[in-house]
Amino acid sequence: MKTKILSLIIILLVCVNCTLKTNTEQEKKKMMQTDLDFSNRSVEVGSHQAFIEYAADDVALLKPNSYPIVGIEALKQSYIGKSDSTYKLTWKPSYAKIAKSGELGYTYGIWEVEILVGENKGKTSQGTYATVWQKNEKGEWKFVLDTGNDGLKPESNEQ
């Protein structure tokens, strides 16, 4: 009888563990799609608003020549008095990796800024970025850390 009960407990634990496992490939796709949606939102409402909408409350933003911006309120404050209407910021993730738990991951890729006004209208610059994502209690991916580098030269087909 004890053996049957022990066997039943083991089977139940295995079944519970199987149902609790996260489909990491599916979550990785969702995280990458969130990164793309974030970029699209940047075009729709401006980069400042998009960064605020997709940031976790405990976000950290690392910008060149600046101390880290930590927390959603600090992020909002950092945009006061600054315009994002003279440029368009977009990006595309090229890679993503996710933890086995399915709750934390990162993306990296290429960003591009296009100047929309003035004598440099139409000019673009590119760089690389990395974003760390965390799934919140609602199951939404929010970024907890973002950073990027500029100065990426356009690819050339010449050898």
DRENPA-3360 file (N, C-alpha, C; in nm, 2 decimals, always signed):
BEGIN
1 = MKTKILSL = +0.08/-0.12/+0.00/+0.00/+0.00/+0.00/+0.09/+0.13/+0.00 ~ +0.19/+0.13/+0.08/+0.28/+0.24/+0.09/+0.35/+0.26/-0.04 ~ +0.39/+0.16/-0.11/+0.45/+0.17/-0.24/+0.36/+0.23/-0.34 ~ +0.23/+0.19/-0.34/+0.13/+0.25/-0.43/+0.11/+0.40/-0.41 ~ +0.10/+0.43/-0.28/+0.09/+0.58/-0.25/+0.21/+0.66/-0.29 ~ +0.33/+0.60/-0.26/+0.45/+0.67/-0.30/+0.46/+0.68/-0.45 ~ +0.42/+0.58/-0.52/+0.42/+0.58/-0.67/+0.32/+0.69/-0.72 ~ +0.21/+0.70/-0.66/+0.11/+0.79/-0.70/+0.16/+0.94/-0.67;
9 = IIILLVCV = +0.22/+0.96/-0.56/+0.28/+1.09/-0.53/+0.38/+1.13/-0.63 ~ +0.47/+1.04/-0.67/+0.57/+1.07/-0.76/+0.51/+1.10/-0.90 ~ +0.41/+1.02/-0.94/+0.35/+1.05/-1.07/+0.28/+1.19/-1.07 ~ +0.21/+1.22/-0.96/+0.15/+1.35/-0.95/+0.25/+1.46/-0.95 ~ +0.37/+1.45/-0.88/+0.47/+1.55/-0.89/+0.53/+1.57/-1.03 ~ +0.55/+1.46/-1.10/+0.60/+1.47/-1.23/+0.50/+1.54/-1.32 ~ +0.37/+1.50/-1.31/+0.26/+1.57/-1.39/+0.25/+1.72/-1.36 ~ +0.26/+1.75/-1.23/+0.25/+1.90/-1.19/+0.37/+1.97/-1.25;
17 = NCTLKTNT = +0.49/+1.91/-1.24/+0.61/+1.97/-1.29/+0.60/+1.99/-1.44 ~ +0.55/+1.90/-1.51/+0.53/+1.91/-1.66/+0.44/+2.02/-1.70 ~ +0.33/+2.03/-1.62/+0.23/+2.14/-1.66/+0.28/+2.28/-1.62 ~ +0.37/+2.29/-1.52/+0.43/+2.41/-1.48/+0.54/+2.46/-1.57 ~ +0.60/+2.37/-1.65/+0.71/+2.41/-1.73/+0.67/+2.51/-1.84 ~ +0.75/+2.61/-1.86/+0.72/+2.72/-1.95/+0.77/+2.68/-2.09 ~ +0.69/+2.71/-2.19/+0.74/+2.69/-2.32/+0.83/+2.81/-2.36 ~ +0.96/+2.78/-2.34/+1.06/+2.89/-2.36/+1.06/+2.94/-2.50;
25 = EQEKKKMM = +1.05/+2.86/-2.60/+1.05/+2.90/-2.74/+0.93/+2.99/-2.77 ~ +0.82/+2.96/-2.71/+0.70/+3.05/-2.73/+0.72/+3.18/-2.66 ~ +0.77/+3.18/-2.54/+0.79/+3.30/-2.47/+0.90/+3.39/-2.53 ~ +1.00/+3.32/-2.59/+1.10/+3.40/-2.66/+1.04/+3.47/-2.78 ~ +0.96/+3.41/-2.85/+0.89/+3.47/-2.96/+0.80/+3.59/-2.92 ~ +0.73/+3.57/-2.80/+0.65/+3.68/-2.75/+0.74/+3.80/-2.71 ~ +0.85/+3.77/-2.65/+0.94/+3.87/-2.60/+1.00/+3.95/-2.73 ~ +1.04/+3.88/-2.83/+1.09/+3.94/-2.95/+0.98/+4.03/-3.02;
33 = QTDLDFSN = +0.85/+3.98/-3.02/+0.74/+4.05/-3.07/+0.72/+4.18/-2.99 ~ +0.73/+4.17/-2.86/+0.72/+4.28/-2.77/+0.82/+4.39/-2.81 ~ +0.95/+4.34/-2.83/+1.05/+4.44/-2.87/+1.02/+4.51/-3.00 ~ +0.96/+4.43/-3.10/+0.92/+4.49/-3.23/+0.80/+4.59/-3.21 ~ +0.71/+4.55/-3.12/+0.59/+4.63/-3.09/+0.64/+4.76/-3.03 ~ +0.74/+4.75/-2.94/+0.80/+4.87/-2.87/+0.85/+4.97/-2.98 ~ +0.93/+4.91/-3.08/+0.98/+5.00/-3.18/+0.87/+5.06/-3.26 ~ +0.77/+4.99/-3.30/+0.65/+5.04/-3.37/+0.58/+5.15/-3.29;
41 = RSVEVGSH = +0.57/+5.13/-3.16/+0.51/+5.23/-3.08/+0.59/+5.36/-3.07 ~ +0.72/+5.35/-3.08/+0.81/+5.46/-3.09/+0.78/+5.55/-3.21 ~ +0.75/+5.49/-3.32/+0.71/+5.56/-3.44/+0.57/+5.63/-3.42 ~ +0.48/+5.55/-3.36/+0.34/+5.60/-3.34/+0.33/+5.72/-3.25 ~ +0.40/+5.71/-3.13/+0.38/+5.82/-3.03/+0.50/+5.89/-2.99 ~ +0.62/+5.85/-3.05/+0.74/+5.91/-3.01/+0.82/+5.82/-2.91 ~ +0.95/+5.83/-2.92/+1.03/+5.74/-2.84/+1.02/+5.76/-2.69 ~ +1.00/+5.88/-2.65/+0.98/+5.90/-2.50/+0.86/+5.83/-2.44;
49 = QAFIEYAA = +0.75/+5.85/-2.51/+0.63/+5.78/-2.46/+0.64/+5.63/-2.47 ~ +0.70/+5.58/-2.58/+0.71/+5.44/-2.59/+0.80/+5.38/-2.48 ~ +0.91/+5.45/-2.45/+1.00/+5.40/-2.35/+0.93/+5.40/-2.21 ~ +0.85/+5.49/-2.19/+0.77/+5.50/-2.06/+0.67/+5.38/-2.06 ~ +0.60/+5.36/-2.17/+0.50/+5.25/-2.17/+0.55/+5.11/-2.16 ~ +0.67/+5.09/-2.21/+0.73/+4.95/-2.21/+0.82/+4.93/-2.09 ~ +0.85/+5.03/-2.01/+0.94/+5.01/-1.90/+0.88/+4.95/-1.78 ~ +0.96/+4.87/-1.71/+0.92/+4.82/-1.58/+0.93/+4.93/-1.48;
57 = DDVALLKP = +0.86/+4.92/-1.36/+0.88/+5.02/-1.26/+1.02/+5.04/-1.21 ~ +1.10/+4.93/-1.21/+1.23/+4.94/-1.16/+1.34/+4.94/-1.27 ~ +1.30/+5.00/-1.38/+1.38/+5.01/-1.50/+1.51/+5.08/-1.47 ~ +1.61/+5.04/-1.55/+1.74/+5.12/-1.56/+1.78/+5.14/-1.70 ~ +1.80/+5.27/-1.73/+1.84/+5.30/-1.87/+1.98/+5.36/-1.87 ~ +2.06/+5.30/-1.95/+2.20/+5.34/-1.96/+2.23/+5.41/-2.09 ~ +2.26/+5.54/-2.08/+2.28/+5.62/-2.20/+2.43/+5.66/-2.20 ~ +2.48/+5.69/-2.32/+2.62/+5.74/-2.33/+2.64/+5.87/-2.25;
65 = NSYPIVGI = +2.75/+5.88/-2.19/+2.79/+6.01/-2.12/+2.68/+6.05/-2.02 ~ +2.62/+5.95/-1.95/+2.52/+5.98/-1.85/+2.52/+5.88/-1.74 ~ +2.48/+5.93/-1.62/+2.46/+5.83/-1.51/+2.34/+5.75/-1.54 ~ +2.33/+5.63/-1.49/+2.21/+5.55/-1.51/+2.08/+5.62/-1.46 ~ +1.98/+5.60/-1.54/+1.85/+5.65/-1.51/+1.77/+5.53/-1.45 ~ +1.74/+5.54/-1.32/+1.69/+5.42/-1.25/+1.55/+5.45/-1.20 ~ +1.45/+5.37/-1.23/+1.31/+5.38/-1.19/+1.23/+5.46/-1.29 ~ +1.10/+5.42/-1.30/+1.01/+5.48/-1.39/+0.99/+5.63/-1.37;
73 = EALKQSYI = +0.99/+5.68/-1.25/+0.97/+5.82/-1.23/+1.10/+5.90/-1.28 ~ +1.22/+5.84/-1.26/+1.34/+5.91/-1.31/+1.34/+5.91/-1.46 ~ +1.29/+5.80/-1.52/+1.28/+5.80/-1.66/+1.19/+5.91/-1.72 ~ +1.07/+5.92/-1.65/+0.98/+6.03/-1.69/+1.04/+6.16/-1.68 ~ +1.11/+6.19/-1.57/+1.17/+6.31/-1.54/+1.28/+6.34/-1.65 ~ +1.35/+6.24/-1.69/+1.46/+6.26/-1.79/+1.41/+6.31/-1.92 ~ +1.28/+6.30/-1.95/+1.23/+6.34/-2.08/+1.16/+6.48/-2.07 ~ +1.14/+6.53/-1.95/+1.08/+6.67/-1.94/+1.16/+6.77/-2.01;
81 = GKSDSTYK = +1.10/+6.85/-2.09/+1.16/+6.96/-2.17/+1.24/+6.91/-2.29 ~ +1.24/+6.78/-2.32/+1.31/+6.73/-2.43/+1.21/+6.69/-2.54 ~ +1.24/+6.72/-2.66/+1.15/+6.69/-2.77/+1.20/+6.56/-2.85 ~ +1.11/+6.48/-2.88/+1.14/+6.36/-2.97/+1.07/+6.37/-3.10 ~ +1.03/+6.49/-3.14/+0.95/+6.51/-3.26/+1.04/+6.54/-3.38 ~ +1.17/+6.56/-3.36/+1.26/+6.60/-3.47/+1.33/+6.47/-3.53 ~ +1.31/+6.36/-3.47/+1.37/+6.24/-3.52/+1.27/+6.12/-3.50 ~ +1.31/+6.01/-3.57/+1.23/+5.89/-3.56/+1.33/+5.78/-3.52;
89 = LTWKPSYA = +1.30/+5.71/-3.41/+1.39/+5.61/-3.36/+1.32/+5.47/-3.38 ~ +1.38/+5.38/-3.45/+1.33/+5.25/-3.47/+1.44/+5.15/-3.44 ~ +1.41/+5.02/-3.42/+1.50/+4.92/-3.40/+1.44/+4.78/-3.44 ~ +1.53/+4.69/-3.45/+1.48/+4.55/-3.48/+1.58/+4.45/-3.41 ~ +1.51/+4.37/-3.33/+1.60/+4.27/-3.26/+1.65/+4.16/-3.36 ~ +1.78/+4.12/-3.34/+1.83/+4.02/-3.42/+1.85/+3.89/-3.35 ~ +1.84/+3.90/-3.22/+1.86/+3.77/-3.14/+1.79/+3.79/-3.00 ~ +1.74/+3.68/-2.95/+1.68/+3.68/-2.82/+1.72/+3.55/-2.74;
97 = KIAKSGEL = +1.73/+3.56/-2.62/+1.75/+3.44/-2.53/+1.67/+3.46/-2.41 ~ +1.62/+3.35/-2.36/+1.52/+3.35/-2.25/+1.57/+3.25/-2.14 ~ +1.55/+3.28/-2.01/+1.57/+3.19/-1.90/+1.48/+3.07/-1.91 ~ +1.52/+2.96/-1.85/+1.44/+2.84/-1.85/+1.30/+2.87/-1.78 ~ +1.30/+2.96/-1.68/+1.18/+2.99/-1.61/+1.08/+3.07/-1.70 ~ +1.13/+3.13/-1.81/+1.04/+3.20/-1.90/+1.00/+3.34/-1.85 ~ +1.07/+3.39/-1.75/+1.03/+3.51/-1.68/+1.14/+3.62/-1.71 ~ +1.25/+3.59/-1.76/+1.36/+3.69/-1.78/+1.43/+3.65/-1.91;
105 = GYTYGIWE = +1.46/+3.76/-1.99/+1.54/+3.73/-2.11/+1.60/+3.86/-2.17 ~ +1.66/+3.85/-2.28/+1.72/+3.97/-2.34/+1.71/+3.96/-2.49 ~ +1.71/+4.08/-2.55/+1.72/+4.09/-2.70/+1.83/+4.19/-2.73 ~ +1.89/+4.17/-2.85/+1.98/+4.27/-2.90/+1.96/+4.29/-3.05 ~ +2.00/+4.40/-3.10/+1.98/+4.42/-3.24/+2.04/+4.56/-3.29 ~ +1.98/+4.61/-3.39/+2.03/+4.73/-3.45/+1.92/+4.84/-3.44 ~ +1.96/+4.96/-3.40/+1.86/+5.07/-3.39/+1.90/+5.17/-3.51 ~ +1.80/+5.25/-3.54/+1.83/+5.35/-3.64/+1.75/+5.48/-3.61;
113 = VEILVGEN = +1.82/+5.59/-3.62/+1.76/+5.72/-3.60/+1.75/+5.80/-3.73 ~ +1.64/+5.85/-3.77/+1.62/+5.93/-3.89/+1.59/+6.07/-3.85 ~ +1.66/+6.17/-3.90/+1.63/+6.31/-3.87/+1.51/+6.35/-3.96 ~ +1.41/+6.41/-3.90/+1.29/+6.45/-3.97/+1.28/+6.59/-4.01 ~ +1.36/+6.68/-3.96/+1.35/+6.82/-3.99/+1.49/+6.88/-4.01 ~ +1.49/+7.00/-4.06/+1.62/+7.08/-4.07/+1.71/+7.04/-4.18 ~ +1.83/+7.09/-4.18/+1.92/+7.07/-4.29/+1.97/+6.92/-4.30 ~ +1.96/+6.85/-4.19/+2.00/+6.71/-4.19/+1.88/+6.61/-4.22;
121 = KGKTSQGT = +1.77/+6.67/-4.26/+1.65/+6.59/-4.28/+1.68/+6.47/-4.37 ~ +1.63/+6.35/-4.33/+1.65/+6.23/-4.41/+1.78/+6.16/-4.38 ~ +1.87/+6.22/-4.31/+1.99/+6.15/-4.27/+1.96/+6.05/-4.16 ~ +2.04/+5.94/-4.16/+2.02/+5.84/-4.06/+2.15/+5.80/-3.99 ~ +2.14/+5.75/-3.88/+2.25/+5.69/-3.81/+2.21/+5.56/-3.74 ~ +2.30/+5.47/-3.72/+2.27/+5.34/-3.66/+2.36/+5.30/-3.55 ~ +2.31/+5.21/-3.47/+2.39/+5.16/-3.36/+2.34/+5.02/-3.32 ~ +2.40/+4.97/-3.21/+2.35/+4.85/-3.16/+2.29/+4.87/-3.02;
129 = YATVWQKN = +2.20/+4.78/-2.98/+2.14/+4.79/-2.85/+2.12/+4.65/-2.78 ~ +2.10/+4.66/-2.65/+2.07/+4.53/-2.58/+1.96/+4.57/-2.48 ~ +1.86/+4.49/-2.46/+1.75/+4.51/-2.37/+1.73/+4.39/-2.29 ~ +1.72/+4.41/-2.16/+1.68/+4.29/-2.07/+1.53/+4.31/-2.04 ~ +1.46/+4.20/-2.05/+1.32/+4.19/-2.04/+1.28/+4.11/-1.92 ~ +1.17/+4.15/-1.85/+1.12/+4.06/-1.74/+0.96/+4.06/-1.76 ~ +0.91/+3.94/-1.74/+0.76/+3.92/-1.74/+0.70/+3.97/-1.61 ~ +0.60/+4.06/-1.62/+0.54/+4.10/-1.49/+0.43/+4.01/-1.45;
137 = EKGEWKFV = +0.36/+4.04/-1.34/+0.26/+3.96/-1.28/+0.14/+3.94/-1.38 ~ +0.12/+4.03/-1.47/+0.01/+4.02/-1.57/+0.05/+3.94/-1.69 ~ +0.18/+3.89/-1.70/+0.23/+3.82/-1.81/+0.28/+3.90/-1.92 ~ +0.30/+4.03/-1.90/+0.35/+4.12/-2.00/+0.50/+4.14/-1.99 ~ +0.56/+4.15/-2.10/+0.71/+4.17/-2.11/+0.73/+4.32/-2.09 ~ +0.81/+4.36/-1.99/+0.85/+4.50/-1.97/+1.00/+4.50/-1.96 ~ +1.07/+4.61/-2.01/+1.21/+4.61/-2.01/+1.26/+4.66/-1.87 ~ +1.36/+4.60/-1.82/+1.42/+4.64/-1.69/+1.56/+4.70/-1.71;
145 = LDTGNDGL = +1.62/+4.68/-1.83/+1.75/+4.74/-1.86/+1.76/+4.76/-2.01 ~ +1.80/+4.88/-2.05/+1.82/+4.91/-2.19/+1.95/+4.99/-2.20 ~ +2.02/+4.96/-2.31/+2.14/+5.04/-2.34/+2.17/+5.02/-2.49 ~ +2.25/+5.11/-2.54/+2.29/+5.11/-2.68/+2.42/+5.18/-2.71 ~ +2.47/+5.15/-2.82/+2.59/+5.22/-2.87/+2.57/+5.28/-3.01 ~ +2.63/+5.39/-3.03/+2.61/+5.45/-3.17/+2.74/+5.43/-3.25 ~ +2.74/+5.49/-3.37/+2.86/+5.48/-3.45/+2.87/+5.36/-3.54 ~ +2.76/+5.29/-3.56/+2.76/+5.17/-3.65/+2.77/+5.22/-3.79;
153 = KPESNEQ = +2.87/+5.18/-3.87/+2.88/+5.22/-4.01/+2.79/+5.14/-4.09 ~ +2.73/+5.19/-4.20/+2.64/+5.11/-4.29/+2.72/+5.00/-4.35 ~ +2.65/+4.88/-4.36/+2.72/+4.77/-4.42/+2.75/+4.80/-4.57 ~ +2.86/+4.74/-4.61/+2.90/+4.76/-4.75/+2.91/+4.62/-4.82 ~ +2.87/+4.62/-4.94/+2.88/+4.49/-5.02/+3.01/+4.48/-5.08 ~ +3.09/+4.58/-5.08/+3.23/+4.58/-5.14/+3.32/+4.50/-5.05 ~ +3.41/+4.43/-5.12/+3.51/+4.35/-5.04/+3.64/+4.41/-5.05;
% end
